[in-house]
Amino acid sequence: MHGQMLFQGRRIMLGQGARSWGMVSPREAGMATMGVFIYLEDVDALVARARREGAEIVQPPHDAGYGRTCTVRDLDGHPWFFTTPPRAA
């Protein structure tokens, strides 16, 4: 699998590793060595969609000091942290 995005006009590509590149998935290794943290508008909607698609919800949406947050694990075992920042008063 492969995904890509733009940040300040620069392309960022994400993809699965391969043993031939000296990489294994967190599921194969038995632990993750990195995670991705993303701010978005609606954590609850994201988790509802992820759940419908069969994602593993590690930590359901909850309120924290830095916003409404959750943790989801992808098919390879990488943790993804999603947060909706608190609204300015």
Secondary structure as UniProt FT lines:
FT   STRAND          2..7
FT   TURN            8..9
FT   STRAND          10..15
FT   HELIX           19..21
FT   HELIX           26..29
FT   STRAND          36..39
FT   HELIX           43..52
FT   TURN            53..54
FT   STRAND          56..64
FT   TURN            65..66
FT   STRAND          67..73
FT   TURN            75..76
FT   STRAND          79..84
//
